[in-house]
Amino acid sequence: MSTLYITHPAALDHQTPLGHPERPERIRAIEGVLEKERFASLIREQAPMAEMESLTLAHPEHYVVGLRDIAPREGLVRIDEDTVMSPGTFEAALRGAGGAVLAVDEVMTGRVENAFVAMRPPGHHAERTRAMGFCFFNNAAIAARHAQSRHGAQRVAILDWDVHHGNGTQDILWRDPTVMYCSTHEMPLYPGTGAASERGECDTIVNAPLAPGSDGAVFRDAMESLVLPRIEAFAPDLIVISAGFDAHWRDPLASLNFTEADFAWATVKMMDLADRFCGGRLVSVLEGGYDLEGLSRSTAAHMDALMGRDVRI
């Protein structure tokens, strides 16, 4: 099974204030674990910068230009209480979106079976015209719509297992009957969206909120009772995972109690659906995950599953 790993050193150049959880060390932790011998067979490519035509699949041009124009030459510019731009932020965000586009190209043309894009800043809180929650461009939504516009995919399913609800992805896809957005997340928690009643105009939004303290058994039940059947009925041509690992029990920003085995289990379940409906085509993009040990262990489990290894689930 061929698995592509995409990243770029520019991910380290997005700087945040001292003590901010979304920090360059996240990428270093992932890079460190993927240097292990068992990941030597990964195909590795660097993320290109996304073109405007890709970014405007999810965001209007004036929003992209506005972010470019406020990017600082030095110091930090605060977008909101949690979201800041440094001199390296705009390129890093462009390469995050560009990495998602490249992953779709490689998967949809059959050069690889699946791909994981490890870039920061993350993307799933970025709404159509609003940067927030550490996010600037919505990489998952861009990936889905690129698969449609460039490769003719008719239906794309996005699974977001980040501990925080992907309000941005939901916002962008609210009226879209051709992209299904499914999210498991802790509730109540930032950003306050993601109730089960939020279903979108075309019933293609599937929210499975989890109570604080929920463990992997609760997550698996929500997946098997709600999320997996909805994706199966949708019969997508491509599956995209918003792979946040902050539902891990070690993570400081929330209070779910997943283990790395839960992420491996969910990965295998999505690969099974991809095999049945998508010719195995699956793209995963990094979202959250702020405890470095939990992030590295969860990423390794996710990658083991993507590479077709027997994993403890």
HUQUI-V331117 format. One record per residue. N is the residue number from 1. RES is the residue in one letter. SS is DSSP state (h for helix, s for strand, l for the rest). Layout:
# HUQUI-V331117
n:N res:RES ss:SS
n:N res:RES ss:SS
This chain:
# HUQUI-V331117
n:1 res:M ss:l
n:2 res:S ss:l
n:3 res:T ss:s
n:4 res:L ss:s
n:5 res:Y ss:s
n:6 res:I ss:s
n:7 res:T ss:s
n:8 res:H ss:l
n:9 res:P ss:h
n:10 res:A ss:h
n:11 res:A ss:h
n:12 res:L ss:h
n:13 res:D ss:l
n:14 res:H ss:l
n:15 res:Q ss:l
n:16 res:T ss:l
n:17 res:P ss:l
n:18 res:L ss:l
n:19 res:G ss:l
n:20 res:H ss:l
n:21 res:P ss:l
n:22 res:E ss:l
n:23 res:R ss:l
n:24 res:P ss:l
n:25 res:E ss:h
n:26 res:R ss:h
n:27 res:I ss:h
n:28 res:R ss:h
n:29 res:A ss:h
n:30 res:I ss:h
n:31 res:E ss:h
n:32 res:G ss:h
n:33 res:V ss:h
n:34 res:L ss:l
n:35 res:E ss:l
n:36 res:K ss:l
n:37 res:E ss:h
n:38 res:R ss:h
n:39 res:F ss:h
n:40 res:A ss:l
n:41 res:S ss:l
n:42 res:L ss:l
n:43 res:I ss:s
n:44 res:R ss:s
n:45 res:E ss:s
n:46 res:Q ss:s
n:47 res:A ss:l
n:48 res:P ss:l
n:49 res:M ss:l
n:50 res:A ss:l
n:51 res:E ss:l
n:52 res:M ss:h
n:53 res:E ss:h
n:54 res:S ss:h
n:55 res:L ss:h
n:56 res:T ss:l
n:57 res:L ss:l
n:58 res:A ss:l
n:59 res:H ss:l
n:60 res:P ss:l
n:61 res:E ss:h
n:62 res:H ss:h
n:63 res:Y ss:h
n:64 res:V ss:h
n:65 res:V ss:h
n:66 res:G ss:h
n:67 res:L ss:h
n:68 res:R ss:h
n:69 res:D ss:h
n:70 res:I ss:h
n:71 res:A ss:l
n:72 res:P ss:l
n:73 res:R ss:l
n:74 res:E ss:l
n:75 res:G ss:l
n:76 res:L ss:l
n:77 res:V ss:s
n:78 res:R ss:s
n:79 res:I ss:l
n:80 res:D ss:l
n:81 res:E ss:l
n:82 res:D ss:l
n:83 res:T ss:l
n:84 res:V ss:s
n:85 res:M ss:s
n:86 res:S ss:l
n:87 res:P ss:l
n:88 res:G ss:l
n:89 res:T ss:h
n:90 res:F ss:h
n:91 res:E ss:h
n:92 res:A ss:h
n:93 res:A ss:h
n:94 res:L ss:h
n:95 res:R ss:h
n:96 res:G ss:h
n:97 res:A ss:h
n:98 res:G ss:h
n:99 res:G ss:h
n:100 res:A ss:h
n:101 res:V ss:h
n:102 res:L ss:h
n:103 res:A ss:h
n:104 res:V ss:h
n:105 res:D ss:h
n:106 res:E ss:h
n:107 res:V ss:h
n:108 res:M ss:h
n:109 res:T ss:l
n:110 res:G ss:l
n:111 res:R ss:l
n:112 res:V ss:l
n:113 res:E ss:l
n:114 res:N ss:s
n:115 res:A ss:s
n:116 res:F ss:s
n:117 res:V ss:s
n:118 res:A ss:l
n:119 res:M ss:l
n:120 res:R ss:l
n:121 res:P ss:l
n:122 res:P ss:l
n:123 res:G ss:l
n:124 res:H ss:l
n:125 res:H ss:l
n:126 res:A ss:l
n:127 res:E ss:s
n:128 res:R ss:l
n:129 res:T ss:l
n:130 res:R ss:s
n:131 res:A ss:l
n:132 res:M ss:s
n:133 res:G ss:l
n:134 res:F ss:l
n:135 res:C ss:s
n:136 res:F ss:l
n:137 res:F ss:l
n:138 res:N ss:l
n:139 res:N ss:h
n:140 res:A ss:h
n:141 res:A ss:h
n:142 res:I ss:h
n:143 res:A ss:h
n:144 res:A ss:h
n:145 res:R ss:h
n:146 res:H ss:h
n:147 res:A ss:h
n:148 res:Q ss:h
n:149 res:S ss:h
n:150 res:R ss:h
n:151 res:H ss:h
n:152 res:G ss:l
n:153 res:A ss:l
n:154 res:Q ss:l
n:155 res:R ss:l
n:156 res:V ss:s
n:157 res:A ss:s
n:158 res:I ss:s
n:159 res:L ss:s
n:160 res:D ss:s
n:161 res:W ss:l
n:162 res:D ss:l
n:163 res:V ss:l
n:164 res:H ss:l
n:165 res:H ss:l
n:166 res:G ss:l
n:167 res:N ss:h
n:168 res:G ss:h
n:169 res:T ss:h
n:170 res:Q ss:h
n:171 res:D ss:h
n:172 res:I ss:h
n:173 res:L ss:h
n:174 res:W ss:l
n:175 res:R ss:l
n:176 res:D ss:l
n:177 res:P ss:l
n:178 res:T ss:l
n:179 res:V ss:s
n:180 res:M ss:s
n:181 res:Y ss:s
n:182 res:C ss:s
n:183 res:S ss:s
n:184 res:T ss:s
n:185 res:H ss:s
n:186 res:E ss:s
n:187 res:M ss:l
n:188 res:P ss:l
n:189 res:L ss:l
n:190 res:Y ss:l
n:191 res:P ss:l
n:192 res:G ss:l
n:193 res:T ss:l
n:194 res:G ss:l
n:195 res:A ss:l
n:196 res:A ss:l
n:197 res:S ss:l
n:198 res:E ss:l
n:199 res:R ss:l
n:200 res:G ss:l
n:201 res:E ss:l
n:202 res:C ss:l
n:203 res:D ss:l
n:204 res:T ss:l
n:205 res:I ss:s
n:206 res:V ss:s
n:207 res:N ss:s
n:208 res:A ss:s
n:209 res:P ss:s
n:210 res:L ss:s
n:211 res:A ss:l
n:212 res:P ss:l
n:213 res:G ss:l
n:214 res:S ss:l
n:215 res:D ss:s
n:216 res:G ss:h
n:217 res:A ss:h
n:218 res:V ss:h
n:219 res:F ss:h
n:220 res:R ss:h
n:221 res:D ss:h
n:222 res:A ss:h
n:223 res:M ss:h
n:224 res:E ss:h
n:225 res:S ss:h
n:226 res:L ss:h
n:227 res:V ss:h
n:228 res:L ss:h
n:229 res:P ss:h
n:230 res:R ss:h
n:231 res:I ss:h
n:232 res:E ss:h
n:233 res:A ss:h
n:234 res:F ss:h
n:235 res:A ss:l
n:236 res:P ss:l
n:237 res:D ss:l
n:238 res:L ss:s
n:239 res:I ss:s
n:240 res:V ss:s
n:241 res:I ss:s
n:242 res:S ss:s
n:243 res:A ss:s
n:244 res:G ss:l
n:245 res:F ss:l
n:246 res:D ss:l
n:247 res:A ss:l
n:248 res:H ss:s
n:249 res:W ss:l
n:250 res:R ss:l
n:251 res:D ss:l
n:252 res:P ss:l
n:253 res:L ss:l
n:254 res:A ss:l
n:255 res:S ss:l
n:256 res:L ss:l
n:257 res:N ss:s
n:258 res:F ss:s
n:259 res:T ss:l
n:260 res:E ss:h
n:261 res:A ss:h
n:262 res:D ss:h
n:263 res:F ss:h
n:264 res:A ss:h
n:265 res:W ss:h
n:266 res:A ss:h
n:267 res:T ss:h
n:268 res:V ss:h
n:269 res:K ss:h
n:270 res:M ss:h
n:271 res:M ss:h
n:272 res:D ss:h
n:273 res:L ss:h
n:274 res:A ss:h
n:275 res:D ss:h
n:276 res:R ss:h
n:277 res:F ss:h
n:278 res:C ss:l
n:279 res:G ss:l
n:280 res:G ss:l
n:281 res:R ss:l
n:282 res:L ss:s
n:283 res:V ss:s
n:284 res:S ss:s
n:285 res:V ss:s
n:286 res:L ss:s
n:287 res:E ss:l
n:288 res:G ss:l
n:289 res:G ss:l
n:290 res:Y ss:l
n:291 res:D ss:l
n:292 res:L ss:h
n:293 res:E ss:h
n:294 res:G ss:h
n:295 res:L ss:h
n:296 res:S ss:h
n:297 res:R ss:h
n:298 res:S ss:h
n:299 res:T ss:h
n:300 res:A ss:h
n:301 res:A ss:h
n:302 res:H ss:h
n:303 res:M ss:h
n:304 res:D ss:h
n:305 res:A ss:h
n:306 res:L ss:h
n:307 res:M ss:l
n:308 res:G ss:l
n:309 res:R ss:l
n:310 res:D ss:l
n:311 res:V ss:l
n:312 res:R ss:l
n:313 res:I ss:l
